[in-house]
Amino acid sequence: MELSRITATYAARSASAPTLLLPEIRGSRGAAIAARRRALSEWELANPGIDFDPEWFTQEILPGLASVKFSDIEATGMNKASASDVLRGKWTPHVSAWSALEEVAGASPPVSRLSRI
C-alpha cells in the first residue's frame, strides 16, 4: 500500500512538471543557447577592440530606455525576460545589443564608440 501511494504521488508531480523539463524542449533550448554563443563569438571576432563598459551602459543608455515602450525594446531582438531584466538594471546586455538599444533610447554614443560600433 505504501508503494502505491508513493507511485501516485510521483505520477501527480510528473503530470504537473514544467514543460521545460521535457527532453525535446531541453534539446531545442540547448540548440538556441549554442547558436547564441556562436553568434556572440562571431560578433566579437568581427568587432575587435570594442569595450564592454557596463557603467557607460547604465549611465547613458538605461535612463533613455525608461520612457521606451517594452515592445520597442523587444523589437531589438531581446526576449521578454531579458528586456525586463535590463529595464530593472538587473542585467547588462552584451555590447553587440547596445547599438540597437541606443537607437531605441535616443542615446548618443561617444564619438570614440561611433567609429567602432
BAMIMI-414978 format. One record per atom (N, C-alpha, C, O): atom name; residue in three letters; x, y, z; residue number from 1. Coordinates in steps of 0.02 Angstrom, whole numbers, plus 50000, padded with zeros to 5 digits. Layout:
! residues N
{'CA', 'ALA', {X, Y, Z}, NUM}
...
This chain:
! residues 117
{'N', 'MET', {50041, 49940, 50000}, 1}
{'CA', 'MET', {50000, 50000, 50000}, 1}
{'C', 'MET', {50043, 50063, 50000}, 1}
{'O', 'MET', {50027, 50111, 49966}, 1}
{'N', 'GLU', {50096, 50063, 50037}, 2}
{'CA', 'GLU', {50142, 50119, 50039}, 2}
{'C', 'GLU', {50171, 50134, 49970}, 2}
{'O', 'GLU', {50176, 50191, 49949}, 2}
{'N', 'LEU', {50190, 50081, 49934}, 3}
{'CA', 'LEU', {50219, 50089, 49868}, 3}
{'C', 'LEU', {50170, 50122, 49819}, 3}
{'O', 'LEU', {50190, 50164, 49779}, 3}
{'N', 'SER', {50106, 50103, 49822}, 4}
{'CA', 'SER', {50058, 50132, 49776}, 4}
{'C', 'SER', {50046, 50207, 49791}, 4}
{'O', 'SER', {50035, 50246, 49746}, 4}
{'N', 'ARG', {50050, 50225, 49854}, 5}
{'CA', 'ARG', {50042, 50295, 49872}, 5}
{'C', 'ARG', {50101, 50336, 49846}, 5}
{'O', 'ARG', {50092, 50392, 49820}, 5}
{'N', 'ILE', {50161, 50309, 49851}, 6}
{'CA', 'ILE', {50221, 50343, 49826}, 6}
{'C', 'ILE', {50217, 50349, 49750}, 6}
{'O', 'ILE', {50233, 50401, 49722}, 6}
{'N', 'THR', {50196, 50296, 49717}, 7}
{'CA', 'THR', {50188, 50296, 49644}, 7}
{'C', 'THR', {50137, 50349, 49623}, 7}
{'O', 'THR', {50148, 50385, 49575}, 7}
{'N', 'ALA', {50081, 50352, 49659}, 8}
{'CA', 'ALA', {50029, 50401, 49642}, 8}
{'C', 'ALA', {50055, 50472, 49652}, 8}
{'O', 'ALA', {50040, 50516, 49612}, 8}
{'N', 'THR', {50093, 50483, 49705}, 9}
{'CA', 'THR', {50121, 50550, 49718}, 9}
{'C', 'THR', {50169, 50569, 49663}, 9}
{'O', 'THR', {50168, 50625, 49638}, 9}
{'N', 'TYR', {50212, 50522, 49643}, 10}
{'CA', 'TYR', {50261, 50535, 49589}, 10}
{'C', 'TYR', {50225, 50550, 49524}, 10}
{'O', 'TYR', {50244, 50595, 49488}, 10}
{'N', 'ALA', {50173, 50513, 49509}, 11}
{'CA', 'ALA', {50135, 50523, 49447}, 11}
{'C', 'ALA', {50102, 50592, 49447}, 11}
{'O', 'ALA', {50101, 50627, 49396}, 11}
{'N', 'ALA', {50075, 50612, 49505}, 12}
{'CA', 'ALA', {50044, 50678, 49509}, 12}
{'C', 'ALA', {50095, 50734, 49499}, 12}
{'O', 'ALA', {50081, 50783, 49464}, 12}
{'N', 'ARG', {50153, 50726, 49528}, 13}
{'CA', 'ARG', {50206, 50775, 49519}, 13}
{'C', 'ARG', {50229, 50777, 49446}, 13}
{'O', 'ARG', {50241, 50830, 49419}, 13}
{'N', 'SER', {50236, 50719, 49416}, 14}
{'CA', 'SER', {50259, 50716, 49347}, 14}
{'C', 'SER', {50209, 50749, 49300}, 14}
{'O', 'SER', {50228, 50781, 49251}, 14}
{'N', 'ALA', {50145, 50741, 49315}, 15}
{'CA', 'ALA', {50094, 50770, 49272}, 15}
{'C', 'ALA', {50097, 50846, 49274}, 15}
{'O', 'ALA', {50079, 50879, 49225}, 15}
{'N', 'SER', {50118, 50874, 49330}, 16}
{'CA', 'SER', {50121, 50947, 49335}, 16}
{'C', 'SER', {50191, 50974, 49326}, 16}
{'O', 'SER', {50202, 51034, 49336}, 16}
{'N', 'ALA', {50239, 50932, 49307}, 17}
{'CA', 'ALA', {50308, 50954, 49297}, 17}
{'C', 'ALA', {50311, 51007, 49242}, 17}
{'O', 'ALA', {50274, 51002, 49193}, 17}
{'N', 'PRO', {50355, 51055, 49250}, 18}
{'CA', 'PRO', {50360, 51107, 49198}, 18}
{'C', 'PRO', {50380, 51076, 49131}, 18}
{'O', 'PRO', {50418, 51028, 49127}, 18}
{'N', 'THR', {50353, 51105, 49079}, 19}
{'CA', 'THR', {50368, 51079, 49012}, 19}
{'C', 'THR', {50441, 51089, 48993}, 19}
{'O', 'THR', {50465, 51058, 48946}, 19}
{'N', 'LEU', {50476, 51133, 49029}, 20}
{'CA', 'LEU', {50547, 51145, 49014}, 20}
{'C', 'LEU', {50589, 51083, 49026}, 20}
{'O', 'LEU', {50644, 51077, 49000}, 20}
{'N', 'LEU', {50562, 51036, 49066}, 21}
{'CA', 'LEU', {50599, 50976, 49081}, 21}
{'C', 'LEU', {50592, 50922, 49028}, 21}
{'O', 'LEU', {50628, 50872, 49029}, 21}
{'N', 'LEU', {50547, 50931, 48982}, 22}
{'CA', 'LEU', {50537, 50882, 48929}, 22}
{'C', 'LEU', {50599, 50879, 48885}, 22}
{'O', 'LEU', {50627, 50931, 48868}, 22}
{'N', 'PRO', {50621, 50819, 48865}, 23}
{'CA', 'PRO', {50683, 50813, 48826}, 23}
{'C', 'PRO', {50683, 50854, 48761}, 23}
{'O', 'PRO', {50734, 50884, 48744}, 23}
{'N', 'GLU', {50627, 50858, 48726}, 24}
{'CA', 'GLU', {50626, 50896, 48663}, 24}
{'C', 'GLU', {50633, 50971, 48676}, 24}
{'O', 'GLU', {50663, 51006, 48636}, 24}
{'N', 'ILE', {50606, 50994, 48732}, 25}
{'CA', 'ILE', {50612, 51065, 48749}, 25}
{'C', 'ILE', {50684, 51080, 48771}, 25}
{'O', 'ILE', {50713, 51130, 48750}, 25}
{'N', 'ARG', {50712, 51036, 48812}, 26}
{'CA', 'ARG', {50781, 51046, 48834}, 26}
{'C', 'ARG', {50828, 51045, 48774}, 26}
{'O', 'ARG', {50876, 51084, 48772}, 26}
{'N', 'GLY', {50815, 51001, 48726}, 27}
{'CA', 'GLY', {50858, 50998, 48667}, 27}
{'C', 'GLY', {50854, 51061, 48625}, 27}
{'O', 'GLY', {50906, 51086, 48602}, 27}
{'N', 'SER', {50794, 51088, 48615}, 28}
{'CA', 'SER', {50787, 51149, 48575}, 28}
{'C', 'SER', {50816, 51209, 48612}, 28}
{'O', 'SER', {50845, 51254, 48580}, 28}
{'N', 'ARG', {50808, 51211, 48677}, 29}
{'CA', 'ARG', {50839, 51266, 48716}, 29}
{'C', 'ARG', {50914, 51262, 48712}, 29}
{'O', 'ARG', {50947, 51314, 48704}, 29}
{'N', 'GLY', {50941, 51202, 48717}, 30}
{'CA', 'GLY', {51014, 51194, 48712}, 30}
{'C', 'GLY', {51040, 51216, 48645}, 30}
{'O', 'GLY', {51093, 51248, 48641}, 30}
{'N', 'ALA', {51004, 51200, 48592}, 31}
{'CA', 'ALA', {51024, 51221, 48525}, 31}
{'C', 'ALA', {51021, 51297, 48518}, 31}
{'O', 'ALA', {51065, 51327, 48487}, 31}
{'N', 'ALA', {50970, 51328, 48546}, 32}
{'CA', 'ALA', {50963, 51400, 48543}, 32}
{'C', 'ALA', {51019, 51435, 48582}, 32}
{'O', 'ALA', {51047, 51485, 48559}, 32}
{'N', 'ILE', {51036, 51408, 48639}, 33}
{'CA', 'ILE', {51091, 51436, 48679}, 33}
{'C', 'ILE', {51157, 51430, 48642}, 33}
{'O', 'ILE', {51196, 51477, 48640}, 33}
{'N', 'ALA', {51169, 51372, 48612}, 34}
{'CA', 'ALA', {51231, 51362, 48574}, 34}
{'C', 'ALA', {51234, 51409, 48514}, 34}
{'O', 'ALA', {51288, 51436, 48499}, 34}
{'N', 'ALA', {51179, 51419, 48480}, 35}
{'CA', 'ALA', {51177, 51465, 48423}, 35}
{'C', 'ALA', {51192, 51536, 48445}, 35}
{'O', 'ALA', {51228, 51572, 48410}, 35}
{'N', 'ARG', {51164, 51557, 48501}, 36}
{'CA', 'ARG', {51176, 51624, 48527}, 36}
{'C', 'ARG', {51250, 51633, 48545}, 36}
{'O', 'ARG', {51280, 51685, 48531}, 36}
{'N', 'ARG', {51279, 51583, 48577}, 37}
{'CA', 'ARG', {51351, 51587, 48594}, 37}
{'C', 'ARG', {51394, 51591, 48532}, 37}
{'O', 'ARG', {51443, 51629, 48530}, 37}
{'N', 'ARG', {51377, 51553, 48480}, 38}
{'CA', 'ARG', {51414, 51558, 48417}, 38}
{'C', 'ARG', {51408, 51627, 48387}, 38}
{'O', 'ARG', {51458, 51656, 48363}, 38}
{'N', 'ALA', {51348, 51655, 48387}, 39}
{'CA', 'ALA', {51337, 51721, 48359}, 39}
{'C', 'ALA', {51377, 51774, 48396}, 39}
{'O', 'ALA', {51406, 51819, 48366}, 39}
{'N', 'LEU', {51379, 51769, 48462}, 40}
{'CA', 'LEU', {51418, 51817, 48502}, 40}
{'C', 'LEU', {51492, 51810, 48488}, 40}
{'O', 'LEU', {51528, 51860, 48484}, 40}
{'N', 'SER', {51516, 51749, 48482}, 41}
{'CA', 'SER', {51587, 51738, 48466}, 41}
{'C', 'SER', {51605, 51767, 48398}, 41}
{'O', 'SER', {51657, 51799, 48391}, 41}
{'N', 'GLU', {51561, 51757, 48349}, 42}
{'CA', 'GLU', {51572, 51785, 48283}, 42}
{'C', 'GLU', {51572, 51861, 48284}, 42}
{'O', 'GLU', {51613, 51893, 48252}, 42}
{'N', 'TRP', {51526, 51890, 48323}, 43}
{'CA', 'TRP', {51522, 51963, 48329}, 43}
{'C', 'TRP', {51586, 51990, 48360}, 43}
{'O', 'TRP', {51614, 52040, 48336}, 43}
{'N', 'GLU', {51610, 51957, 48412}, 44}
{'CA', 'GLU', {51671, 51979, 48445}, 44}
{'C', 'GLU', {51732, 51975, 48400}, 44}
{'O', 'GLU', {51776, 52018, 48402}, 44}
{'N', 'LEU', {51735, 51923, 48358}, 45}
{'CA', 'LEU', {51790, 51917, 48309}, 45}
{'C', 'LEU', {51786, 51972, 48256}, 45}
{'O', 'LEU', {51837, 51997, 48233}, 45}
{'N', 'ALA', {51726, 51989, 48236}, 46}
{'CA', 'ALA', {51716, 52040, 48184}, 46}
{'C', 'ALA', {51723, 52111, 48210}, 46}
{'O', 'ALA', {51731, 52158, 48171}, 46}
{'N', 'ASN', {51721, 52119, 48277}, 47}
{'CA', 'ASN', {51723, 52186, 48308}, 47}
{'C', 'ASN', {51776, 52188, 48363}, 47}
{'O', 'ASN', {51759, 52198, 48421}, 47}
{'N', 'PRO', {51839, 52179, 48345}, 48}
{'CA', 'PRO', {51891, 52179, 48397}, 48}
{'C', 'PRO', {51899, 52249, 48427}, 48}
{'O', 'PRO', {51891, 52299, 48394}, 48}
{'N', 'GLY', {51916, 52251, 48491}, 49}
{'CA', 'GLY', {51930, 52314, 48524}, 49}
{'C', 'GLY', {51870, 52351, 48550}, 49}
{'O', 'GLY', {51878, 52406, 48577}, 49}
{'N', 'ILE', {51810, 52324, 48544}, 50}
{'CA', 'ILE', {51751, 52356, 48572}, 50}
{'C', 'ILE', {51752, 52347, 48647}, 50}
{'O', 'ILE', {51759, 52291, 48673}, 50}
{'N', 'ASP', {51746, 52402, 48682}, 51}
{'CA', 'ASP', {51748, 52400, 48755}, 51}
{'C', 'ASP', {51679, 52382, 48784}, 51}
{'O', 'ASP', {51628, 52408, 48762}, 51}
{'N', 'PHE', {51680, 52338, 48833}, 52}
{'CA', 'PHE', {51619, 52322, 48870}, 52}
{'C', 'PHE', {51622, 52362, 48934}, 52}
{'O', 'PHE', {51658, 52344, 48981}, 52}
{'N', 'ASP', {51585, 52416, 48938}, 53}
{'CA', 'ASP', {51585, 52460, 48996}, 53}
{'C', 'ASP', {51514, 52464, 49024}, 53}
{'O', 'ASP', {51475, 52507, 49005}, 53}
{'N', 'PRO', {51498, 52419, 49071}, 54}
{'CA', 'PRO', {51430, 52418, 49099}, 54}
{'C', 'PRO', {51410, 52485, 49131}, 54}
{'O', 'PRO', {51352, 52503, 49130}, 54}
{'N', 'GLU', {51458, 52521, 49158}, 55}
{'CA', 'GLU', {51443, 52586, 49189}, 55}
{'C', 'GLU', {51418, 52635, 49136}, 55}
{'O', 'GLU', {51371, 52673, 49148}, 55}
{'N', 'TRP', {51450, 52635, 49077}, 56}
{'CA', 'TRP', {51428, 52679, 49023}, 56}
{'C', 'TRP', {51357, 52661, 49002}, 56}
{'O', 'TRP', {51315, 52705, 48991}, 56}
{'N', 'PHE', {51344, 52596, 48995}, 57}
{'CA', 'PHE', {51276, 52574, 48977}, 57}
{'C', 'PHE', {51226, 52599, 49028}, 57}
{'O', 'PHE', {51174, 52626, 49011}, 57}
{'N', 'THR', {51242, 52590, 49092}, 58}
{'CA', 'THR', {51197, 52610, 49147}, 58}
{'C', 'THR', {51184, 52685, 49148}, 58}
{'O', 'THR', {51129, 52707, 49162}, 58}
{'N', 'GLN', {51235, 52724, 49133}, 59}
{'CA', 'GLN', {51229, 52797, 49136}, 59}
{'C', 'GLN', {51199, 52827, 49073}, 59}
{'O', 'GLN', {51162, 52876, 49076}, 59}
{'N', 'GLU', {51215, 52799, 49015}, 60}
{'CA', 'GLU', {51196, 52831, 48952}, 60}
{'C', 'GLU', {51136, 52800, 48917}, 60}
{'O', 'GLU', {51095, 52836, 48888}, 60}
{'N', 'ILE', {51129, 52735, 48919}, 61}
{'CA', 'ILE', {51076, 52702, 48881}, 61}
{'C', 'ILE', {51015, 52686, 48926}, 61}
{'O', 'ILE', {50958, 52700, 48907}, 61}
{'N', 'LEU', {51028, 52657, 48983}, 62}
{'CA', 'LEU', {50974, 52634, 49027}, 62}
{'C', 'LEU', {50924, 52689, 49045}, 62}
{'O', 'LEU', {50864, 52676, 49042}, 62}
{'N', 'PRO', {50945, 52750, 49062}, 63}
{'CA', 'PRO', {50895, 52802, 49078}, 63}
{'C', 'PRO', {50848, 52817, 49019}, 63}
{'O', 'PRO', {50789, 52830, 49029}, 63}
{'N', 'GLY', {50874, 52814, 48958}, 64}
{'CA', 'GLY', {50832, 52827, 48899}, 64}
{'C', 'GLY', {50782, 52771, 48886}, 64}
{'O', 'GLY', {50730, 52783, 48856}, 64}
{'N', 'LEU', {50798, 52711, 48910}, 65}
{'CA', 'LEU', {50752, 52655, 48899}, 65}
{'C', 'LEU', {50691, 52659, 48945}, 65}
{'O', 'LEU', {50640, 52626, 48932}, 65}
{'N', 'ALA', {50695, 52698, 48998}, 66}
{'CA', 'ALA', {50639, 52703, 49046}, 66}
{'C', 'ALA', {50576, 52730, 49014}, 66}
{'O', 'ALA', {50521, 52712, 49035}, 66}
{'N', 'SER', {50583, 52771, 48963}, 67}
{'CA', 'SER', {50524, 52801, 48930}, 67}
{'C', 'SER', {50505, 52766, 48865}, 67}
{'O', 'SER', {50461, 52789, 48829}, 67}
{'N', 'VAL', {50537, 52711, 48851}, 68}
{'CA', 'VAL', {50526, 52674, 48788}, 68}
{'C', 'VAL', {50475, 52618, 48801}, 68}
{'O', 'VAL', {50475, 52586, 48853}, 68}
{'N', 'LYS', {50432, 52606, 48751}, 69}
{'CA', 'LYS', {50384, 52552, 48757}, 69}
{'C', 'LYS', {50421, 52485, 48759}, 69}
{'O', 'LYS', {50471, 52475, 48724}, 69}
{'N', 'PHE', {50396, 52441, 48800}, 70}
{'CA', 'PHE', {50425, 52374, 48808}, 70}
{'C', 'PHE', {50430, 52339, 48740}, 70}
{'O', 'PHE', {50480, 52306, 48726}, 70}
{'N', 'SER', {50379, 52346, 48698}, 71}
{'CA', 'SER', {50379, 52313, 48633}, 71}
{'C', 'SER', {50435, 52340, 48588}, 71}
{'O', 'SER', {50460, 52303, 48546}, 71}
{'N', 'ASP', {50454, 52403, 48596}, 72}
{'CA', 'ASP', {50509, 52431, 48557}, 72}
{'C', 'ASP', {50576, 52399, 48577}, 72}
{'O', 'ASP', {50620, 52388, 48535}, 72}
{'N', 'ILE', {50583, 52385, 48641}, 73}
{'CA', 'ILE', {50644, 52351, 48665}, 73}
{'C', 'ILE', {50646, 52280, 48639}, 73}
{'O', 'ILE', {50698, 52255, 48617}, 73}
{'N', 'GLU', {50589, 52247, 48640}, 74}
{'CA', 'GLU', {50584, 52179, 48614}, 74}
{'C', 'GLU', {50600, 52178, 48539}, 74}
{'O', 'GLU', {50627, 52129, 48513}, 74}
{'N', 'ALA', {50582, 52231, 48503}, 75}
{'CA', 'ALA', {50593, 52235, 48431}, 75}
{'C', 'ALA', {50668, 52235, 48414}, 75}
{'O', 'ALA', {50686, 52224, 48356}, 75}
{'N', 'THR', {50710, 52248, 48463}, 76}
{'CA', 'THR', {50782, 52246, 48451}, 76}
{'C', 'THR', {50808, 52175, 48449}, 76}
{'O', 'THR', {50867, 52163, 48434}, 76}
{'N', 'GLY', {50765, 52127, 48464}, 77}
{'CA', 'GLY', {50784, 52056, 48464}, 77}
{'C', 'GLY', {50792, 52027, 48533}, 77}
{'O', 'GLY', {50809, 51968, 48540}, 77}
{'N', 'MET', {50779, 52067, 48583}, 78}
{'CA', 'MET', {50785, 52043, 48652}, 78}
{'C', 'MET', {50720, 52010, 48673}, 78}
{'O', 'MET', {50665, 52035, 48657}, 78}
{'N', 'ASN', {50725, 51954, 48708}, 79}
{'CA', 'ASN', {50664, 51921, 48731}, 79}
{'C', 'ASN', {50634, 51957, 48791}, 79}
{'O', 'ASN', {50667, 52000, 48820}, 79}
{'N', 'LYS', {50573, 51940, 48810}, 80}
{'CA', 'LYS', {50538, 51975, 48864}, 80}
{'C', 'LYS', {50575, 51973, 48930}, 80}
{'O', 'LYS', {50582, 52024, 48964}, 80}
{'N', 'ALA', {50600, 51915, 48948}, 81}
{'CA', 'ALA', {50635, 51908, 49012}, 81}
{'C', 'ALA', {50698, 51951, 49014}, 81}
{'O', 'ALA', {50711, 51985, 49064}, 81}
{'N', 'SER', {50736, 51949, 48960}, 82}
{'CA', 'SER', {50797, 51989, 48958}, 82}
{'C', 'SER', {50782, 52064, 48958}, 82}
{'O', 'SER', {50814, 52103, 48993}, 82}
{'N', 'ALA', {50732, 52084, 48919}, 83}
{'CA', 'ALA', {50713, 52154, 48916}, 83}
{'C', 'ALA', {50691, 52178, 48985}, 83}
{'O', 'ALA', {50709, 52234, 49006}, 83}
{'N', 'SER', {50654, 52138, 49020}, 84}
{'CA', 'SER', {50631, 52155, 49087}, 84}
{'C', 'SER', {50691, 52163, 49135}, 84}
{'O', 'SER', {50694, 52210, 49174}, 84}
{'N', 'ASP', {50737, 52116, 49131}, 85}
{'CA', 'ASP', {50797, 52119, 49174}, 85}
{'C', 'ASP', {50839, 52181, 49159}, 85}
{'O', 'ASP', {50865, 52212, 49205}, 85}
{'N', 'VAL', {50846, 52199, 49096}, 86}
{'CA', 'VAL', {50884, 52258, 49077}, 86}
{'C', 'VAL', {50850, 52321, 49104}, 86}
{'O', 'VAL', {50883, 52364, 49133}, 86}
{'N', 'LEU', {50785, 52326, 49095}, 87}
{'CA', 'LEU', {50749, 52385, 49118}, 87}
{'C', 'LEU', {50753, 52394, 49193}, 87}
{'O', 'LEU', {50753, 52451, 49218}, 87}
{'N', 'ARG', {50756, 52339, 49230}, 88}
{'CA', 'ARG', {50762, 52343, 49303}, 88}
{'C', 'ARG', {50834, 52353, 49326}, 88}
{'O', 'ARG', {50846, 52360, 49386}, 88}
{'N', 'GLY', {50880, 52353, 49279}, 89}
{'CA', 'GLY', {50950, 52361, 49297}, 89}
{'C', 'GLY', {50981, 52299, 49327}, 89}
{'O', 'GLY', {51035, 52301, 49357}, 89}
{'N', 'LYS', {50946, 52243, 49318}, 90}
{'CA', 'LYS', {50969, 52180, 49346}, 90}
{'C', 'LYS', {51023, 52147, 49303}, 90}
{'O', 'LYS', {51062, 52107, 49327}, 90}
{'N', 'TRP', {51025, 52165, 49239}, 91}
{'CA', 'TRP', {51069, 52132, 49191}, 91}
{'C', 'TRP', {51090, 52182, 49138}, 91}
{'O', 'TRP', {51049, 52222, 49114}, 91}
{'N', 'THR', {51153, 52180, 49118}, 92}
{'CA', 'THR', {51178, 52222, 49064}, 92}
{'C', 'THR', {51186, 52177, 49002}, 92}
{'O', 'THR', {51221, 52126, 49006}, 92}
{'N', 'PRO', {51155, 52195, 48947}, 93}
{'CA', 'PRO', {51160, 52153, 48887}, 93}
{'C', 'PRO', {51229, 52154, 48857}, 93}
{'O', 'PRO', {51270, 52197, 48872}, 93}
{'N', 'HIS', {51242, 52106, 48814}, 94}
{'CA', 'HIS', {51305, 52104, 48778}, 94}
{'C', 'HIS', {51312, 52167, 48737}, 94}
{'O', 'HIS', {51263, 52195, 48713}, 94}
{'N', 'VAL', {51374, 52189, 48730}, 95}
{'CA', 'VAL', {51388, 52251, 48694}, 95}
{'C', 'VAL', {51362, 52250, 48622}, 95}
{'O', 'VAL', {51350, 52303, 48593}, 95}
{'N', 'SER', {51352, 52192, 48593}, 96}
{'CA', 'SER', {51326, 52187, 48525}, 96}
{'C', 'SER', {51254, 52213, 48520}, 96}
{'O', 'SER', {51232, 52231, 48465}, 96}
{'N', 'ALA', {51218, 52216, 48575}, 97}
{'CA', 'ALA', {51149, 52240, 48575}, 97}
{'C', 'ALA', {51145, 52315, 48589}, 97}
{'O', 'ALA', {51092, 52345, 48581}, 97}
{'N', 'TRP', {51200, 52345, 48608}, 98}
{'CA', 'TRP', {51198, 52415, 48629}, 98}
{'C', 'TRP', {51178, 52463, 48574}, 98}
{'O', 'TRP', {51141, 52511, 48587}, 98}
{'N', 'SER', {51201, 52452, 48513}, 99}
{'CA', 'SER', {51184, 52499, 48458}, 99}
{'C', 'SER', {51109, 52503, 48448}, 99}
{'O', 'SER', {51081, 52557, 48442}, 99}
{'N', 'ALA', {51076, 52446, 48447}, 100}
{'CA', 'ALA', {51003, 52445, 48438}, 100}
{'C', 'ALA', {50968, 52477, 48497}, 100}
{'O', 'ALA', {50919, 52514, 48489}, 100}
{'N', 'LEU', {50993, 52465, 48557}, 101}
{'CA', 'LEU', {50962, 52494, 48617}, 101}
{'C', 'LEU', {50976, 52570, 48620}, 101}
{'O', 'LEU', {50933, 52608, 48643}, 101}
{'N', 'GLU', {51035, 52591, 48597}, 102}
{'CA', 'GLU', {51050, 52663, 48594}, 102}
{'C', 'GLU', {51000, 52698, 48548}, 102}
{'O', 'GLU', {50975, 52752, 48563}, 102}
{'N', 'GLU', {50987, 52666, 48492}, 103}
{'CA', 'GLU', {50940, 52695, 48443}, 103}
{'C', 'GLU', {50870, 52701, 48473}, 103}
{'O', 'GLU', {50838, 52753, 48466}, 103}
{'N', 'VAL', {50848, 52649, 48505}, 104}
{'CA', 'VAL', {50781, 52649, 48536}, 104}
{'C', 'VAL', {50777, 52700, 48592}, 104}
{'O', 'VAL', {50726, 52734, 48599}, 104}
{'N', 'ALA', {50830, 52706, 48632}, 105}
{'CA', 'ALA', {50830, 52751, 48689}, 105}
{'C', 'ALA', {50843, 52823, 48670}, 105}
{'O', 'ALA', {50830, 52869, 48709}, 105}
{'N', 'GLY', {50869, 52834, 48610}, 106}
{'CA', 'GLY', {50886, 52901, 48589}, 106}
{'C', 'GLY', {50952, 52925, 48619}, 106}
{'O', 'GLY', {50965, 52985, 48620}, 106}
{'N', 'ALA', {50993, 52879, 48644}, 107}
{'CA', 'ALA', {51058, 52897, 48673}, 107}
{'C', 'ALA', {51107, 52911, 48617}, 107}
{'O', 'ALA', {51104, 52880, 48563}, 107}
{'N', 'SER', {51152, 52956, 48629}, 108}
{'CA', 'SER', {51204, 52970, 48579}, 108}
{'C', 'SER', {51270, 52943, 48606}, 108}
{'O', 'SER', {51295, 52967, 48657}, 108}
{'N', 'PRO', {51298, 52894, 48572}, 109}
{'CA', 'PRO', {51361, 52865, 48596}, 109}
{'C', 'PRO', {51418, 52913, 48588}, 109}
{'O', 'PRO', {51417, 52956, 48543}, 109}
{'N', 'PRO', {51469, 52908, 48630}, 110}
{'CA', 'PRO', {51528, 52950, 48622}, 110}
{'C', 'PRO', {51559, 52940, 48553}, 110}
{'O', 'PRO', {51553, 52886, 48524}, 110}
{'N', 'VAL', {51592, 52990, 48527}, 111}
{'CA', 'VAL', {51621, 52988, 48460}, 111}
{'C', 'VAL', {51668, 52928, 48453}, 111}
{'O', 'VAL', {51668, 52896, 48401}, 111}
{'N', 'SER', {51707, 52913, 48504}, 112}
{'CA', 'SER', {51754, 52857, 48500}, 112}
{'C', 'SER', {51718, 52791, 48492}, 112}
{'O', 'SER', {51745, 52744, 48461}, 112}
{'N', 'ARG', {51657, 52785, 48517}, 113}
{'CA', 'ARG', {51619, 52724, 48510}, 113}
{'C', 'ARG', {51585, 52720, 48442}, 113}
{'O', 'ARG', {51576, 52666, 48415}, 113}
{'N', 'LEU', {51566, 52778, 48414}, 114}
{'CA', 'LEU', {51531, 52778, 48350}, 114}
{'C', 'LEU', {51571, 52744, 48295}, 114}
{'O', 'LEU', {51543, 52709, 48254}, 114}
{'N', 'SER', {51636, 52755, 48295}, 115}
{'CA', 'SER', {51676, 52726, 48242}, 115}
{'C', 'SER', {51689, 52652, 48251}, 115}
{'O', 'SER', {51710, 52618, 48204}, 115}
{'N', 'ARG', {51677, 52627, 48311}, 116}
{'CA', 'ARG', {51691, 52556, 48324}, 116}
{'C', 'ARG', {51630, 52512, 48324}, 116}
{'O', 'ARG', {51636, 52451, 48321}, 116}
{'N', 'ILE', {51571, 52542, 48326}, 117}
{'CA', 'ILE', {51510, 52501, 48328}, 117}
{'C', 'ILE', {51478, 52499, 48260}, 117}
{'O', 'ILE', {51426, 52468, 48251}, 117}
